[in-house]
Amino acid sequence: MKINNSYFFTLREDAKDEESTSGNLLVRSGMIKKVGAGIYMFLPLGLRTLDKIKKIVKEEMDNAGAQELLMPSLIPSDYYETCGRVEAFGNDMFNLKDRGNKPLVLGPTHEELFTIAAKSMVKSYKDLPFTIYQQADKFRDEPRPRYGLIRVREFIMKDAYSFDRDEKGLDESYNIMKNAYNKIYDRLGINYKIVKADCGAMGGTLSEEYQAVTDIGEDTLVLCDSCDYSTNLEISECISSINDNEAEHQMELIETPHQETIEDVCKFLKLDVKKSVKALLMNVNNELVVFFIRGDRELNENKVCKLLNVKEINFADDALIATSNAVPGYTGPVDLNCKVIIDNEVLKIKNFCCGANKEGYHYINVNSNDIKYDIVADIVNVEEGDICPCCGGKLYFKKGIEIGNLFKLGTKYAEKLGLTYLDENNQEKVVTMGCYGIGVGRILASIIEQNNDKDGMILPMNVAPYQVALVQIDMKNEEQTAISEKIYAELRKNNIEVIYDNREERPGVKFKDMELIGIPLRITVGKKITDDLVELKYRVNGEQEEISISEIVTKVTELVKDGLK
């Protein structure tokens, strides 16, 4: 592509409303443009990079034996109601009606339609197994779109679905897809971790996420310094290291005037915060439930929702709290007359302090025998330094961007939508399904988050919008123009993707633009042509060398081919 008379622009200043490095660089490079909260247009350079990622995804999915199709984005809401997912998605789903007042949704995901598609074909066990997939738009009304392409309302997802006779078949299909995913992310050069995750609204029996390790990301990855343990924080099991052999003392009521936070109470009583238990007063389906955890821990809402089989929990208001003897700031598990759930760790703490359900007072020297509770469970977030549940090593955290996921759906959707087959004995059986998603836009954002410097993006050869940048220093110099045109033509003849900066601009502007958009190789045609030389610069490390004009095309062609291997 020759830049002059083409659609090409860059921005010198940082984008004011982009919080992430990738979002800022994509906007500045003219690859994307925001048109609304979480809504972006892909401009020519951005679309080229996106298409290259999609191509790699398609190649590996096809190599794994999956077949591509395309589902509609506009879907009758009946399908989602049948599977109970209108409620599961809640306000995240875009709802509308047609002129006949029939309810429709913009598809947030496509399990239901893929199941219907399979139902059209599957009759016998002989029709199984198979896997089908698409790369298509999805829509979710995110309450807080952010981080550029990482958290958006419209996005492209590759979603695949496997259909098998039973769990054994699903295991095989799942492993095939997992191997395909490994190849995709390896080809893209992404530093990633595979972590256990929550099944969420998708349902099923197993979920694993592919997380791009970055300094920015909405997910916290929990890793072990001694083994390959890896999970998402929301499901990571908390193993208490408490081994308290202290003799139990007599519970005692202590006046603690105006000390309402756990930190203030412990400071007032001169206690380690690990010797305290704090209360969280929550509204669970309009019932007051009080959760008690160690003073320095955080409640894990995902674990709580799973434990109680609810979608969400919220803080209780004054009216709900008034249905009990709980006193905000002074609530404790001794003689509390409402539903009480305590964390496993609380039972191991000896002689702890807690609220006394009386304003201005706390108990000290409280032990497990002094309290009553309805449920005891793991309900807290793990912390760095906690014990690994697999090997006893130490846990540490990394931030991550979810770029893919794998689900064992089982028979959830097949049962509700009547997807069955006849086995060898002519017995009707329910089809077993798997689901496999990839966030294409998030992959692009993750690559940039992991590969950038002060000058812009550093894109790999198989993702960059063009493989080579050709920069002519003086557009009025006829000899430079003739040589540039010749190099440009020969590179294209060798199937090298080249962007030729033939604008009437200062050399510094041209160099900065090519660095900003992350082109791997840059050829500069300048004054050295009188010595039969052009300059070749490598974006990844900034190194440069002088190459003879007669050898530059051969040299660059080899470098590109090596970079694409």
Phi, psi and omega in degrees: 000134173265127187294319182301130182069024174239171179276101182207128173204156174224163179247137180280324184265156176296147175291130187289330187250025178247121185274338186253157177299316182295316179299317180297313182291323178295322178289314182298326182279359181074023179273325179224162175217131180284134176243354179181172181300115180072020181230122183230148167262141174266117179274173190311311181294319180295321180293324177299315180294318179298317180296327179292320176296314179300324180296316179296317178300314181298316182300315182286327176293316178296319178298332180276001176093006178279151179247139185269143173215186179218125180262155176287156174270334180267116192227135173302133185291346180306321182299318181286327178294322180302323182262009176070025186258353172298316177289322182296318179280330178057229183287354178287346183264133175279122181246144176206175179228148177275182185293343176268011179068021178275130182289134178230162174227155168271119192305117174279337177191170194231027180305315184298314183291324176296323177295318178297320179297317179295323181298331179294336185251319191287122175232321187233164175300338179290342180276357184242153000267169170198163179226133177235153183208168175213164167235104190213168180289143171233155183227126175218132183278075181300131180292333182219077177299139182196171176060042176063238183278001185281322181227096187232173180262335174232129185207160178264127177235140167268114176238130181238154181221130177256148182231119185227168180286325188201185182296324179298316178296320178299319179302318180293314179297319179300315181292325176297314179294322179297318177295321178296319179297317179303318180294320180299308184288329175293317178297327181277354176071026183273137172277109187227161173233145174259119185235148172292144186217173179279141180287336175056215183292345181288327183078189179102186188251343182209140175220133173234144180245145168263119183244125173280123183283118183218170175280343178239146181162151184272349181256143174255121180266132179256117185235160181250142180277359184235344179216185185268019178302132178205125177216168169279145182306326186295341179237000185295128182289133179263117178254116183286138177265003182293128174223072190271110179259011181298141177294140181283134180258175179281130178301141184220137178274127183234136177284129180227069186298131175063019178253092188258330179272155182296327179293316179296319181297313182295322177295318180296319182271358181057048179244149170293135182300336177290350177259024181233158176231127182251159183250142171237117185266112190236153174263113178241104183052047177065022174242139176284122175233128180251127180255134180243126181223165178301146189303331182259008180265166175242139178291135177262103185294328179296316178297320181295315180297321176295317182299318185261359180057049177234159181281321183207161172231153180224163177292140181287144175269176185300322182296318180289320178298325182294348178283357181229184175262015178294144178235112181308131182089343183223025182276135179220169185273008179269115178058039177271127187262059172206180181292131184237129175235126181243152177283149179312319187296330183301323182294342182268347184277129178262137173056053180269166175255151179200171178295155183251010183058032179213125185301130179084011183222147173226158171264147167240165180059041177271140179229173187302327181289346182271351187240159175237146182208159180267321183220141169239131184198171173280109185231017184239162172284143170287161177237157176301136182096348176293168184279134174292129180290348181266316188232353182086004177288187181261137179274146172220164187248150167223152173274148182214154173250121179291119182244355178191159177209155179233134179230137165265099185283335184069226184251011185309304185281324180297320179296314185288333182253007173072036178270103183228171177214162176262127181277189184298335180262015179065026177264138180282129179230154179271137179290143178256132189241154170232155182227140187217114185242149174224130175271103186294314179296322178295328176299313180301313179299319182294318178301317181290320178300326182270347186222087178202164173216191184297341183265346178144207182280151173235090189268143177292160186302323186274003179239328183306143181301326173223151183277330185224138172253131177249116185244121175262127185288310186241107183287349178269352180274110185296325180292317176300318180298316181297316180292318179299314180298321180293314179298317180301312182295318183290323177297315179296324178297329179272014178063032175265131179279113186234137174251120186257113181273093181252030179279154172278074181229161176296147179305320181300322179295316180296316180298315182297321180295317181292326176289319181301316184274001167078026181293128187298321183234143178228125175258128179247123178256110184219215186296334184290357179295338176294338175259015180064035183232145168233162182260137175243125181238140180259122183293326188294327182230358178079001180288151179218155179210159178260131184235143178293148182301323183289341184253349190296320182294317178297315180299311183293320179300319178294317180297318180295314180297320178295322180290341181265355182289000000 
